[in-house]
Amino acid sequence: MENICKNISQKNIISIACVNTQKHITISGNKYAITKAIKIFKILGAKIIPLNINIPIHCILMKPIIKQFHNLLNTIKIKKPIIPYVNNVDVKFETHPEKIKNALIRHIYCTVHWYNCMKYIEKKHIFNFIEFNTCNILNKFSQHITKKNNVITLYNQQMLDIALKKYLFKT
């Protein structure tokens, strides 16, 4: 998959956006390059599921907004977290606020290594997760990686209350 993206991107821009599982990988780029890649991947037997996304997220095409996003992040005070932030670009924990900001910026235009992050976290013997999302897609991906995970997806106040009782207010 990486070689196909490199060959196509010699004239167009396309890259691997996310490695979610060993069998679920997303690509991002300009429309022509994506269309060309889809044709090649179909010939090779890949299952294609187009995503309803109108921006080339996790791709260098997003670099023009980096300064604007950086300025926005500078208006937010990020404190040293109690629980380390999982940098899904470099696949490591971050605790320094500036490194977290840098990782968030690069998250916009670099490949997200969700699969490797889950394996990294698993090696650290961490199996309880809270996902902040309107759907539980990361939960579904994590179940393909390891069956040990206990994931709760928060998408409204009721789910937040359940998570707080379950994880923070154990009696």
DRENTIZA-359241 format. One record per residue: z, y, x of N, C-alpha, C, O in turn; residue in three letters; chain; residue number from 1. Coordinates in pm, whole numbers, always signed. Last residue first. Layout:
! residues N
> nw/nv/nu/caw/cav/cau/cw/cv/cu/ow/ov/ou/type/mol/seq
> Z/Y/X/Z/Y/X/Z/Y/X/Z/Y/X/ALA/A/NUM
...
//
This chain:
! residues 171
> nw/nv/nu/caw/cav/cau/cw/cv/cu/ow/ov/ou/type/mol/seq
> +4491/+260/-1619/+4637/+251/-1634/+4689/+120/-1583/+4810/+95/-1588/THR/A/171
> +4244/+481/-1497/+4289/+343/-1517/+4441/+342/-1526/+4510/+412/-1453/LYS/A/170
> +4079/+713/-1498/+4209/+709/-1564/+4253/+567/-1596/+4293/+537/-1708/PHE/A/169
> +3831/+679/-1371/+3930/+771/-1317/+4070/+756/-1376/+4169/+784/-1308/LEU/A/168
> +3670/+479/-1495/+3677/+490/-1349/+3791/+577/-1297/+3842/+552/-1188/TYR/A/167
> +3707/+483/-1777/+3685/+357/-1705/+3713/+369/-1556/+3774/+280/-1497/LYS/A/166
> +3736/+751/-1846/+3841/+654/-1879/+3829/+528/-1795/+3928/+474/-1747/LYS/A/165
> +3491/+849/-1750/+3617/+902/-1698/+3732/+806/-1726/+3816/+784/-1639/LEU/A/164
> +3309/+704/-1908/+3312/+684/-1763/+3443/+734/-1703/+3501/+669/-1617/ALA/A/163
> +3365/+809/-2162/+3380/+666/-2136/+3393/+640/-1986/+3479/+563/-1943/ILE/A/162
> +3293/+1078/-2120/+3430/+1044/-2155/+3459/+896/-2129/+3566/+862/-2078/ASP/A/161
> +3017/+1046/-2075/+3102/+1099/-1968/+3248/+1064/-1995/+3320/+1023/-1903/LEU/A/160
> +2934/+960/-2325/+2922/+868/-2212/+3008/+915/-2094/+3064/+833/-2022/MET/A/159
> +2986/+1197/-2468/+3053/+1072/-2505/+3048/+972/-2389/+3148/+906/-2360/GLN/A/158
> +2809/+1382/-2350/+2954/+1399/-2334/+3029/+1270/-2366/+3127/+1237/-2298/GLN/A/157
> +2527/+1202/-2204/+2588/+1296/-2298/+2740/+1298/-2277/+2792/+1223/-2194/ASN/A/156
> +2448/+1030/-2014/+2343/+1115/-2068/+2396/+1210/-2176/+2321/+1288/-2233/TYR/A/155
> +2518/+814/-1759/+2571/+927/-1836/+2457/+1016/-1883/+2381/+1069/-1803/LEU/A/154
> +2545/+474/-1717/+2451/+586/-1722/+2508/+694/-1813/+2542/+669/-1928/THR/A/153
> +2706/+267/-1491/+2717/+334/-1620/+2626/+456/-1613/+2630/+533/-1517/ILE/A/152
> +2689/-42/-1328/+2633/+93/-1342/+2659/+145/-1483/+2636/+74/-1581/VAL/A/151
> +2772/-254/-1097/+2827/-213/-1225/+2788/-67/-1242/+2846/+22/-1179/ASN/A/150
> +2601/-502/-906/+2627/-363/-944/+2684/-350/-1084/+2649/-425/-1176/ASN/A/149
> +2522/-756/-841/+2664/-722/-825/+2699/-585/-881/+2817/-555/-902/LYS/A/148
> +2261/-817/-829/+2327/-841/-958/+2473/-798/-956/+2541/-805/-1058/LYS/A/147
> +2020/-610/-675/+2142/-690/-665/+2206/-703/-802/+2203/-610/-882/THR/A/146
> +1759/-538/-759/+1795/-542/-617/+1918/-629/-594/+1919/-713/-503/ILE/A/145
> +1742/-526/-1026/+1639/-606/-957/+1674/-624/-809/+1622/-714/-743/HIS/A/144
> +1942/-349/-1084/+1961/-488/-1126/+1857/-581/-1064/+1881/-701/-1052/GLN/A/143
> +1832/-110/-1000/+1940/-168/-920/+1964/-314/-957/+2003/-394/-872/SER/A/142
> +1647/-59/-1204/+1600/-90/-1069/+1709/-160/-989/+1682/-257/-918/PHE/A/141
> +1829/-4/-1414/+1735/-117/-1424/+1683/-157/-1286/+1675/-275/-1254/LYS/A/140
> +1952/+225/-1311/+2032/+107/-1341/+1942/-16/-1346/+1975/-120/-1289/ASN/A/139
> +1737/+394/-1312/+1793/+355/-1183/+1884/+234/-1198/+1891/+149/-1108/LEU/A/138
> +1697/+417/-1593/+1595/+358/-1508/+1650/+315/-1372/+1612/+209/-1322/ILE/A/137
> +1823/+491/-1838/+1894/+415/-1735/+1798/+346/-1639/+1816/+229/-1606/ASN/A/136
> +1784/+839/-1922/+1753/+697/-1942/+1819/+621/-1828/+1866/+681/-1731/CYS/A/135
> +1886/+1073/-1841/+1866/+1057/-1985/+1822/+915/-2020/+1824/+877/-2137/THR/A/134
> +2149/+1062/-1597/+2008/+1053/-1633/+1998/+1036/-1784/+2093/+990/-1848/ASN/A/133
> +2348/+980/-1354/+2332/+1095/-1442/+2184/+1104/-1476/+2104/+1150/-1395/PHE/A/132
> +2528/+689/-1300/+2394/+748/-1298/+2390/+862/-1398/+2426/+844/-1514/GLU/A/131
> +2772/+560/-1103/+2751/+645/-1220/+2615/+710/-1202/+2590/+778/-1103/ILE/A/130
> +2871/+236/-989/+2786/+354/-983/+2789/+430/-1114/+2805/+372/-1221/PHE/A/129
> +3014/-3/-782/+3031/+75/-904/+2956/+207/-890/+2973/+280/-792/ASN/A/128
> +2991/-120/-535/+2918/-182/-644/+2932/-108/-777/+2869/-146/-875/PHE/A/127
> +3002/-136/-193/+3016/-44/-306/+2929/-97/-419/+2808/-117/-402/ILE/A/126
> +2982/-249/+62/+3065/-312/-42/+3099/-214/-155/+3212/-212/-205/HIS/A/125
> +2797/-165/+236/+2925/-93/+243/+3023/-145/+136/+3133/-92/+122/LYS/A/124
> +2580/-308/+154/+2643/-347/+282/+2778/-280/+301/+2864/-331/+372/LYS/A/123
> +2516/-155/-71/+2567/-291/-89/+2637/-339/+39/+2741/-404/+31/GLU/A/122
> +2408/+69/+51/+2533/+82/-24/+2598/-55/-44/+2720/-70/-34/ILE/A/121
> +2174/-47/+153/+2269/+21/+242/+2407/+29/+176/+2509/-2/+238/TYR/A/120
> +2048/-128/-83/+2086/-229/+17/+2191/-172/+114/+2285/-242/+151/LYS/A/119
> +2007/+123/-199/+2089/+23/-269/+2135/-86/-173/+2249/-131/-181/MET/A/118
> +1837/+236/-6/+1968/+296/-35/+2060/+195/-103/+2177/+184/-68/CYS/A/117
> +1611/+76/-26/+1689/+74/+98/+1827/+135/+79/+1924/+92/+141/ASN/A/116
> +1532/+152/-291/+1561/+12/-256/+1649/+5/-131/+1752/-63/-131/TYR/A/115
> +1484/+432/-262/+1588/+381/-351/+1628/+239/-314/+1747/+208/-307/TRP/A/114
> +1371/+644/-86/+1391/+503/-50/+1505/+442/-132/+1609/+405/-77/HIS/A/113
> +1125/+874/-144/+1259/+833/-184/+1270/+682/-161/+1188/+605/-210/VAL/A/112
> +934/+1070/+77/+949/+943/+7/+1096/+916/-21/+1182/+934/+65/THR/A/111
> +945/+1430/+26/+948/+1308/+108/+964/+1184/+20/+1003/+1193/-96/CYS/A/110
> +972/+1657/-130/+841/+1628/-72/+836/+1502/+17/+732/+1473/+76/TYR/A/109
> +1232/+1662/-239/+1120/+1709/-319/+985/+1663/-263/+894/+1632/-340/ILE/A/108
> +1403/+1590/-37/+1386/+1497/-149/+1264/+1535/-234/+1200/+1448/-293/HIS/A/107
> +1433/+1812/+117/+1335/+1712/+161/+1308/+1608/+53/+1202/+1545/+51/ARG/A/106
> +1640/+1936/-32/+1510/+2002/-14/+1404/+1899/+22/+1296/+1898/-38/ILE/A/105
> +1845/+1749/-6/+1794/+1783/-139/+1657/+1850/-131/+1569/+1824/-213/LEU/A/104
> +1887/+1761/+271/+1838/+1636/+210/+1781/+1663/+71/+1679/+1604/+34/ALA/A/103
> +1986/+2022/+294/+1862/+1984/+363/+1803/+1858/+302/+1681/+1849/+283/ASN/A/102
> +2224/+1995/+147/+2119/+2088/+104/+1985/+2051/+165/+1883/+2049/+97/LYS/A/101
> +2354/+1809/+315/+2324/+1773/+176/+2213/+1864/+123/+2119/+1817/+61/ILE/A/100
> +2385/+1959/+542/+2301/+1839/+549/+2264/+1791/+409/+2154/+1739/+388/LYS/A/99
> +2564/+2150/+444/+2430/+2192/+489/+2335/+2074/+500/+2216/+2087/+470/GLU/A/98
> +2799/+1987/+378/+2722/+2062/+277/+2581/+2104/+321/+2488/+2094/+242/PRO/A/97
> +2842/+1662/+494/+2836/+1802/+535/+2747/+1879/+437/+2632/+1841/+415/HIS/A/96
> +2809/+1405/+414/+2929/+1474/+367/+2928/+1623/+402/+3005/+1700/+346/THR/A/95
> +2591/+1140/+337/+2606/+1276/+388/+2735/+1334/+332/+2767/+1313/+214/GLU/A/94
> +2478/+813/+417/+2573/+900/+350/+2575/+1036/+418/+2563/+1047/+540/PHE/A/93
> +2126/+725/+415/+2259/+733/+476/+2348/+823/+391/+2301/+898/+306/LYS/A/92
> +1834/+747/+397/+1913/+626/+369/+2044/+628/+448/+2067/+545/+536/VAL/A/91
> +1678/+970/+397/+1713/+912/+527/+1795/+784/+517/+1822/+719/+618/ASP/A/90
> +1649/+996/+119/+1533/+1015/+207/+1558/+947/+341/+1472/+875/+393/VAL/A/89
> +1887/+979/-13/+1788/+875/-38/+1655/+896/+35/+1560/+822/+13/ASN/A/88
> +2203/+1014/+70/+2076/+1077/+106/+1967/+971/+93/+1956/+882/+178/ASN/A/87
> +2467/+1018/-127/+2372/+922/-72/+2238/+992/-53/+2170/+1026/-150/VAL/A/86
> +2766/+1183/-48/+2635/+1193/-114/+2542/+1092/-47/+2537/+1083/+76/TYR/A/85
> +3097/+1047/-59/+2976/+1085/+15/+2851/+1085/-73/+2833/+999/-159/PRO/A/84
> +3341/+1203/-250/+3263/+1079/-237/+3134/+1117/-164/+3068/+1211/-206/ILE/A/83
> +3405/+1463/-212/+3511/+1363/-199/+3447/+1226/-177/+3494/+1146/-96/ILE/A/82
> +3184/+1684/-30/+3216/+1595/-141/+3333/+1501/-109/+3356/+1464/+6/PRO/A/81
> +3220/+2014/+55/+3223/+1879/+112/+3265/+1784/+0/+3372/+1802/-60/LYS/A/80
> +3030/+2212/-181/+3149/+2181/-102/+3136/+2041/-43/+3052/+1962/-85/LYS/A/79
> +2789/+2443/-224/+2810/+2299/-218/+2928/+2275/-126/+2926/+2312/-9/ILE/A/78
> +2719/+2705/-420/+2813/+2664/-314/+2833/+2514/-326/+2888/+2464/-424/LYS/A/77
> +2403/+2838/-469/+2499/+2738/-514/+2590/+2701/-396/+2542/+2669/-287/ILE/A/76
> +2212/+2989/-361/+2296/+3055/-462/+2407/+2963/-512/+2494/+3005/-588/THR/A/75
> +2069/+2816/-205/+2159/+2910/-137/+2246/+2989/-233/+2344/+3051/-191/ASN/A/74
> +1904/+2693/-390/+2019/+2619/-336/+2119/+2711/-267/+2240/+2686/-269/LEU/A/73
> +1714/+2902/-415/+1798/+2862/-529/+1923/+2789/-480/+2034/+2818/-525/LEU/A/72
> +1600/+2895/-160/+1668/+3017/-206/+1760/+2987/-324/+1871/+3040/-332/ASN/A/71
> +1488/+2638/-174/+1589/+2668/-72/+1669/+2792/-113/+1792/+2793/-102/HIS/A/70
> +1296/+2681/-372/+1406/+2587/-398/+1521/+2612/-299/+1638/+2606/-337/PHE/A/69
> +1131/+2863/-234/+1192/+2901/-361/+1312/+2811/-393/+1417/+2860/-435/GLN/A/68
> +1052/+2701/-20/+1125/+2825/+5/+1199/+2870/-121/+1315/+2911/-115/LYS/A/67
> +914/+2490/-156/+1035/+2465/-77/+1116/+2592/-55/+1238/+2590/-71/ILE/A/66
> +674/+2504/-283/+791/+2552/-357/+922/+2540/-278/+1028/+2576/-328/ILE/A/65
> +482/+2395/-106/+478/+2538/-138/+600/+2590/-215/+626/+2710/-213/PRO/A/64
> +539/+2109/-99/+592/+2200/+5/+583/+2348/-31/+671/+2424/+11/LYS/A/63
> +424/+1934/-272/+536/+2012/-324/+588/+2114/-222/+673/+2197/-256/MET/A/62
> +246/+1785/-133/+190/+1888/-221/+300/+1977/-280/+270/+2085/-333/LEU/A/61
> +390/+1584/-14/+377/+1711/+60/+309/+1821/-22/+315/+1938/+16/ILE/A/60
> +608/+1439/-260/+478/+1445/-193/+465/+1581/-124/+521/+1680/-171/CYS/A/59
> +790/+1421/-472/+808/+1338/-351/+677/+1327/-273/+641/+1220/-225/HIS/A/58
> +564/+1502/-739/+699/+1495/-682/+706/+1395/-568/+633/+1295/-567/ILE/A/57
> +333/+1660/-846/+327/+1557/-741/+461/+1544/-667/+469/+1572/-547/PRO/A/56
> +365/+1684/-1203/+380/+1742/-1070/+380/+1631/-966/+423/+1519/-995/ILE/A/55
> +364/+1562/-1449/+256/+1657/-1419/+268/+1724/-1283/+188/+1813/-1251/ASN/A/54
> +406/+1237/-1561/+460/+1342/-1475/+345/+1433/-1434/+241/+1385/-1389/ILE/A/53
> +420/+969/-1687/+389/+1094/-1755/+456/+1210/-1680/+551/+1272/-1730/ASN/A/52
> +271/+718/-1486/+390/+792/-1528/+348/+925/-1588/+251/+986/-1543/LEU/A/51
> +93/+417/-1533/+89/+561/-1509/+215/+628/-1564/+260/+598/-1674/PRO/A/50
> +127/+126/-1391/+191/+194/-1504/+188/+343/-1475/+272/+393/-1399/ILE/A/49
> -40/-158/-1285/-37/-11/-1280/+27/+42/-1407/-14/+7/-1518/ILE/A/48
> -4/-429/-1081/+19/-382/-1217/+38/-231/-1209/+123/-182/-1134/LYS/A/47
> -254/-535/-848/-130/-464/-879/-123/-428/-1027/-226/-401/-1090/ALA/A/46
> -486/-655/-757/-399/-728/-848/-269/-660/-884/-182/-722/-945/GLY/A/45
> -677/-523/-616/-586/-607/-539/-483/-680/-625/-401/-757/-574/LEU/A/44
> -787/-372/-818/-869/-477/-757/-781/-575/-680/-808/-695/-679/ILE/A/43
> -571/-194/-851/-608/-287/-959/-691/-402/-905/-669/-518/-942/LYS/A/42
> -582/-53/-609/-466/-136/-637/-494/-236/-749/-446/-349/-745/PHE/A/41
> -829/+83/-642/-810/-13/-532/-694/-107/-563/-706/-228/-544/ILE/A/40
> -771/+244/-867/-884/+149/-869/-867/+42/-762/-888/-76/-789/LYS/A/39
> -556/+394/-766/-536/+304/-881/-647/+200/-887/-621/+82/-910/ILE/A/38
> -684/+548/-568/-584/+447/-531/-562/+346/-643/-550/+226/-617/ALA/A/37
> -843/+716/-730/-906/+626/-632/-809/+513/-593/-849/+397/-585/LYS/A/36
> -641/+854/-869/-741/+775/-941/-808/+673/-849/-826/+558/-887/THR/A/35
> -513/+982/-653/-439/+886/-736/-536/+796/-810/-517/+674/-814/ILE/A/34
> -718/+1150/-562/-663/+1047/-474/-588/+940/-553/-598/+821/-522/ALA/A/33
> -754/+1317/-787/-865/+1236/-736/-812/+1120/-651/-856/+1006/-666/TYR/A/32
> -496/+1442/-813/-551/+1355/-918/-662/+1263/-866/-663/+1144/-897/LYS/A/31
> -281/+1427/-523/-373/+1496/-613/-444/+1394/-703/-449/+1275/-672/ASN/A/30
> +31/+1239/-550/-73/+1311/-478/-163/+1386/-574/-129/+1406/-691/GLY/A/29
> +221/+939/-523/+208/+1076/-570/+99/+1145/-488/+77/+1112/-371/SER/A/28
> +340/+619/-633/+261/+703/-544/+249/+842/-606/+265/+858/-727/ILE/A/27
> +606/+378/-637/+527/+483/-700/+454/+565/-593/+501/+578/-480/THR/A/26
> +679/+38/-669/+655/+149/-577/+570/+252/-649/+472/+217/-715/ILE/A/25
> +830/-250/-711/+806/-127/-788/+801/-9/-693/+903/+38/-643/HIS/A/24
> +904/-462/-557/+783/-477/-638/+749/-353/-720/+649/-352/-791/LYS/A/23
> +1133/-392/-431/+1028/-449/-347/+897/-461/-424/+790/-469/-363/GLN/A/22
> +1196/-72/-586/+1232/-212/-560/+1122/-266/-468/+1030/-193/-432/THR/A/21
> +1121/+193/-519/+1233/+166/-610/+1286/+24/-596/+1408/+3/-595/ASN/A/20
> +1010/+411/-325/+1018/+266/-312/+1143/+228/-392/+1254/+231/-340/VAL/A/19
> +809/+687/-411/+937/+616/-424/+919/+468/-400/+824/+407/-449/CYS/A/18
> +564/+782/-304/+666/+874/-353/+804/+807/-356/+902/+865/-309/ALA/A/17
> +327/+755/-61/+425/+677/-136/+537/+772/-175/+599/+835/-88/ILE/A/16
> +57/+990/-117/+161/+925/-37/+249/+839/-126/+244/+848/-248/SER/A/15
> -225/+1196/-77/-158/+1090/-152/-55/+1027/-60/-77/+1014/+61/ILE/A/14
> -483/+1417/-68/-341/+1402/-41/-282/+1300/-136/-288/+1314/-258/ILE/A/13
> -795/+1350/+101/-716/+1392/-14/-569/+1374/+22/-535/+1322/+128/ASN/A/12
> -896/+1252/+331/-970/+1361/+268/-894/+1421/+150/-926/+1530/+104/LYS/A/11
> -701/+1075/+406/-775/+1142/+512/-853/+1261/+457/-875/+1359/+527/GLN/A/10
> -587/+939/+196/-539/+1075/+223/-604/+1141/+343/-567/+1252/+380/SER/A/9
> -697/+684/+202/-740/+777/+98/-703/+920/+136/-780/+1013/+111/ILE/A/8
> -553/+578/+422/-699/+585/+423/-751/+686/+322/-840/+765/+353/ASN/A/7
> -284/+598/+330/-326/+670/+451/-478/+686/+456/-528/+793/+489/LYS/A/6
> -292/+426/+106/-261/+568/+88/-306/+650/+209/-361/+759/+193/CYS/A/5
> -347/+186/+240/-443/+237/+141/-419/+386/+120/-513/+465/+116/ILE/A/4
> -113/+160/+394/-244/+175/+459/-348/+232/+365/-428/+317/+404/ASN/A/3
> +82/+124/+191/+89/+241/+280/-45/+266/+349/-86/+381/+362/GLU/A/2
> +0/-118/+83/+0/+0/+0/+0/+125/+88/-74/+220/+62/MET/A/1
//
